[in-house]
Amino acid sequence: MIYQYIQSLAAAGKKMLAVLIDPGKTSIQHVKDTVLQAKNAGVDFILVGGSLMLNQEMDDTIQAIKQETDLPVLIFPGSTIQISSKADAILFLSLISGRNPDLLIGRHVESAMLIKQIQLEAIPTAYILIDGKQFTSVQYISQTLPLPSDKPDIAIATAVAGEMLGMKMIYMDAGSGALEPVPEKILTSVKKHTAIPIWVGGGIRNPEQAIRAWQSGADIVVVGNAVEENLQLIKTIASSR
């Protein structure tokens, strides 16, 4: 079980790194190059997903990844069509920072039986958008506003509510292309008040930002946009742990 594996690593204090691949933005060859770098650098997980990706792209991409590595591949879904039996698990995201009912329960109802039918491990995950000082694709697609980056109390209450609702992980995201990552104060505050693994992504472009995220309470740092442009960053950030 992927969740149990994540939970055990987090409990042991391991600082984990995940690379997010958006097949809609890159070629299969670039995917393979990215995975090879991730494998050699000791990355822990590969995430696959994107706001405007097609189902066939998902299958082809995961198949290409699996040819290069045995790293766990998790779906980071941008829509209900981004489901594949080739993955090891799916982050079953509920966008609890917003009030769009489709992303709180609607899309889950649409996809639940397919996920169950293909026996894909679904990990209930509280998805929380944090203002990264840039209007992002996820804001446009989700039609929701991110939580303010200078009000940790709101983030704490939202994360605690997610945990009380039975979410097994928290994913805090400043969004793809964010100018600023999730603030350290928010990470520290949420970590203090919750007891489930914390992912953080969006706006992390260098080892210093990743280190600060880990030190502030993130169990898993996610990098995506930055490594699409510079694959060497994977090794640089991984070696900073």
Secondary structure, DSSP 8 states (H G I E B T S, - for coil): -HHHHHHHHHHTT--EEEEEE-GGGS-HHHHHHHHHHHHHHT--EEEE--TT--HHHHHHHHHHHHHH--S-EEE--SSTT---TTSSEEEEEEETTS--HIIIIIHHHHHHHHHHHTT-EEEEEEEEEB--SS--HHHHHHT---B-TT-HHHHHHHHHHHHHTT-SEEEEE--TT-SS---HHHHHHHHHH--S-EEEESS--SHHHHHHHHHTT-SEEEE-HHHHH-THHHHHHHTT-
